Amino acid sequence: MIVTTSDEIKERKITEVMGNTVRAKNVGRDIMAGFCNLVGGEIQEYSKLLAESREEAFKRMTQRAEDLGANALVGTRFATSMIAAGSSEILAYGTAVVVE
């Protein structure tokens, strides 16, 4: 699977695809985050949750592209948004193409 952030591969079939996931924090992570807010430093539990969420959204996007018969993704991007207090969405999107 070829994945690029450029917007096109010339003379290729184009179909847009995306993958997303919504994740919620948990009490254990919130306790550690509160402690880090007092003393400073990286909130490793949230960093790990974000990395896992990005990976899941990426996997869903690439799987959808493969299901459509694509063998490459161009113009790939990630976006985040807050869904509700304590949960957010990670969105991976791009354009599925067939590269010959």
N, C-alpha and C positions, 0 to 999 in steps of 0.2 A: 504494500500500500504506500503510494507516494503521498505525502502531506506537505503542502506549502502555504505560505502566507500571501503569496502573490495572488492577484485576482483572476488570472486566466492562464490557460495553456492553449495556445493558438490551434484552431481547427479541431476542437474536441467537443463532444457532446456534453452539455451542461445541465445538471439537475441540482437544485439546492437541497441540502439535508441539514439536520441538526440533532443533537443529543442533549438531554438535560437531566439533572437530578436535583432533588430538594432534600436537604439534610437539616436536622435539628441538633442543637447543642444538648448536652446532658448535664445532670447535676454535678458529676465528678469533674467535668471540664470547667464548669462554671466556678467551682470552688478554687481550682488551680488558677483560673483567670483572675479571680478576685485577689488572690495572693500576689500574682504578678503585677497587678495594678498598684498594689501597695509598695512593692519593692522594686518594680521595674523589670524590664527584660522581655524576651520573647515569650509569647504564650504558645508553647510547643503543642499543646493539645489541640488548639484551634488551627495551628499551621498544619498539623497532621490531618485533621478533618478536612481542611480545604484541599490539600493535596489528594486525598482519597476521593473527594467529590469531583475534582477536575478530571482525574483518571477515569472515573465512572462515566462522566458526561462524554469524554473523548471516546471511550470504548463504544458507547451507544451510537455516537455519530458515525464512527468508522464502520460499525456493523450495519447501520442503515444504508450507508453508501455502498457497501458490498452487496447488500440485498437488492439494491437497484442496478447492480451490474457494473458499478464504477470500480476502477482500479487506482484512482487518485482523488485527492481532495485539494482544492485550491481556495485561497482567500479565507483560511481558517482563522477563527477568532474565538475568544472566551469572553463571557460577560457574567456579571453577578447582579443579583437583586434580592432585596429583603422581601420575603413572603409574609411573615408574621414575626412577632417578637420571639426570638430564639431560633428562627429558622431562615435559611436563605436558599436561593436557587443559583446553581452554577449552570450556565448554558454554553455549550460548544456548538459552533455552527460553521458551515463552509459550503462550498460548491462541489458536488460530486461530478467527476468527469471520467471519460474513458480515454486513456492514453495508449496509443498504438505504437 
